[in-house]
Amino acid sequence: MKLPITLIGEDSLALASLRQQLEKEVSVSVDSRVYGYGEVLDALKTRNGPIVAVVDINRDPERSFSIAEEIKLKFPNARLVMTSPTGAPDTILRAMRSGAEEFLAQPFDWNQVLKSFDVIRKKVDVHTTKVGEHGHIIAVSSNKGGVGSTTAATNLAACLVAQKKSVCLVDLVLQFGSVTSFLNLDASYTILDLVKNLKRIDPLFLDGSLVKHASGIRVLAEPFYAEDARRITPADIEEILGVLAQSFDYVVVDTPKEFDDMLALVLDKAGLILFITEMDVPSLKSAHRALELFERMGIYDKKIRLILNRYVKSRLMTLESVEKALGVKVFWTLPNNYPVAIAAVNQGFSLQDCDAKSDIAKSYSGLTDAVVNTFVHIGGTRAAVADERRPGLLGRLLPPVRGLIK
């Protein structure tokens, strides 16, 4: 397949010259024109499959960085390349933070141009071959701290391992992640080490970068220092998730609370999103806003599943009232068993290892079965499930799941 290339810049003589050169290459397919900033987003909406977007920083640097970030946010299949007449370190750093995978200095070194496109081609090939053999990515998400999303991520991972699945648990709460603390692990390497070595990741290097929990979970830890989170871009995360999905049956991602381009990428890549909330008014209001945001951002709606954590039956607030307030069905409820939950965390155990007979451990086993069965039924990360419409602003976000509410 020819590598499709779109050139983006305002009155860019450099890109016009680059286009003429690329037209002579049989391995690429370059657009017949250079797009301006104001028209490229509409042009990209018509494209299917991978695309390489080359953005010239020359005329209007702030606008070019803004367009680059918007492309990465709205088009996850886009591979971003940025170019500039200046190769100043701060320009290159800003480009990488905007999501650029390659930077080309002007005037162009043709050998370097071809080498950069070859690197991207190899990345595209990794993501487009053997798709049926890829593992499933599960995002465990909430937009409010303290509702138990990290507990849910770690124990879902443990239950999947108990079913003889290979599992990698990824902590993407990059500044203040707590997966290693929950599992009482000391990591020698973190996600930052993978980012620094993206071009040389192989099975041996990957294995050495993950820490192993006694349960069998492999963990990709958060950076040692909070400030290092700034050094990790959405493009890095996309590459890492692709590699992990080729190596494990399941990749469980504990996601950040803030909605940004990093979270948007993960939610797009995930085959299933477990959204965690609790049955109190502040949590439900926050959940309602998050689900509305998911809808506005065009996140694939039928892969979202609502989980109620620390559930206690109440006459004042029933499951029916929660579903009516949010406009969606509850996929699963997890019981409120603080003694067992805190004992597991304090010992670095999964709930199964701490007290397998407890109601909360049994509930996580049931949730895991439901998650696995969901993947079986939908047949992949993008396959459709039965479409049953329900009234309400967010009614179309979830498919009905019967027989699972306890």
PyMOL commands that set and color helices and strands:
alter all, ss='L'
color gray80, all
select helices_A, chain A and resi 13-22+37-45+61-74+89-97+110-128+131-133+149-162+179-182+191-196+198-200+203-209+226-231+234-247+261-269+281-296+301-303+319-326+338-347+351-355+359-378
alter helices_A, ss='H'
color red, helices_A
select strands_A, chain A and resi 3-8+28-35+51-56+78-84+102-105+136-141+167-171+211-212+218-220+250-254+272-278+304-311+330-335
alter strands_A, ss='S'
color yellow, strands_A
deselect
rebuild
show_as cartoon
